[in-house]
Amino acid sequence: MIGRILLGLVMVGVGAVITIFANRIYEAMGPMAWAEEHLGSEGGTRLMYKLIGIGLAVLGFMVATNLLTNLIISLLSGVFPQFREMIPPA
């Protein structure tokens, strides 16, 4: 339990650093052709780094609060009925 919380907090921290320092990451890594084409003419790569950072932070919060497991089980239970038995009672 403590390990899951620590992992989640590390994920949130890394996501925050990626979001905050998106411009420095862009300067170090250079532009992504796909992001520049689909997310904007100038700044699409920076937006992509920020989206990655925010997504990682959200996943980190879900890991720390054990919501990610419940979400995956709930999503898979529609396709695989045997997963319904794994959902803990509320």
C-alpha positions as CSV (number, residue, x, y, z in Angstrom):
1,M,0.0,0.0,0.0
2,I,2.8,2.4,0.9
3,G,4.6,1.4,-2.3
4,R,1.6,2.2,-4.4
5,I,1.2,5.6,-2.8
6,L,4.9,6.4,-3.3
7,L,4.8,5.3,-6.9
8,G,1.8,7.5,-7.5
9,L,3.4,10.5,-5.9
10,V,6.6,10.0,-8.0
11,M,4.4,9.8,-11.1
12,V,2.7,13.0,-10.1
13,G,6.0,14.7,-9.5
14,V,7.5,13.6,-12.8
15,G,4.3,14.7,-14.6
16,A,4.5,18.1,-12.9
17,V,8.1,18.5,-13.9
18,I,7.4,17.6,-17.5
19,T,4.5,20.0,-17.6
20,I,6.4,22.9,-16.0
21,F,9.6,22.4,-18.0
22,A,8.0,21.6,-21.4
23,N,9.9,24.4,-23.1
24,R,13.2,23.2,-21.8
25,I,12.4,19.7,-22.9
26,Y,11.5,21.0,-26.3
27,E,14.8,22.9,-26.6
28,A,16.7,19.7,-25.6
29,M,14.7,17.2,-27.7
30,G,13.6,19.3,-30.7
31,P,10.3,19.3,-32.4
32,M,8.0,16.3,-33.0
33,A,6.7,16.3,-36.6
34,W,3.5,14.6,-35.7
35,A,2.7,17.0,-32.9
36,E,3.6,20.0,-34.9
37,E,1.3,18.8,-37.7
38,H,-1.7,17.8,-35.6
39,L,-1.6,20.0,-32.5
40,G,-0.7,23.4,-34.0
41,S,1.7,25.0,-36.4
42,E,4.2,26.4,-33.8
43,G,4.0,25.0,-30.3
44,G,2.4,21.7,-31.0
45,T,5.4,19.8,-29.5
46,R,5.2,21.9,-26.3
47,L,1.5,21.2,-26.1
48,M,2.3,17.5,-26.5
49,Y,4.8,17.5,-23.7
50,K,2.3,19.3,-21.5
51,L,-0.4,16.8,-22.3
52,I,2.0,13.9,-21.5
53,G,2.9,15.6,-18.2
54,I,-0.8,16.2,-17.2
55,G,-1.7,12.6,-18.2
56,L,1.1,11.2,-16.2
57,A,0.0,13.3,-13.2
58,V,-3.6,12.1,-13.5
59,L,-2.5,8.5,-13.8
60,G,-0.2,9.0,-10.7
61,F,-3.2,10.2,-8.6
62,M,-5.2,7.2,-9.8
63,V,-2.4,4.8,-8.9
64,A,-2.0,6.4,-5.4
65,T,-5.7,6.2,-4.7
66,N,-6.1,2.8,-6.2
67,L,-8.6,4.1,-8.8
68,L,-6.7,2.8,-11.8
69,T,-7.3,-0.8,-10.9
70,N,-11.0,-0.3,-10.4
71,L,-11.3,1.7,-13.7
72,I,-9.5,-1.0,-15.7
73,I,-11.6,-3.8,-14.2
74,S,-14.8,-1.8,-14.8
75,L,-13.9,-1.1,-18.4
76,L,-12.9,-4.8,-19.1
77,S,-16.0,-6.2,-17.4
78,G,-18.1,-5.1,-20.3
79,V,-16.0,-7.2,-22.7
80,F,-15.0,-10.0,-20.3
81,P,-17.8,-10.8,-17.9
82,Q,-15.5,-12.7,-15.5
83,F,-14.0,-9.4,-14.5
84,R,-17.3,-8.4,-12.8
85,E,-16.4,-10.8,-9.9
86,M,-13.1,-8.9,-9.3
87,I,-14.9,-5.6,-8.6
88,P,-14.8,-5.0,-4.8
89,P,-18.1,-4.1,-3.1
90,A,-18.7,-0.4,-2.5
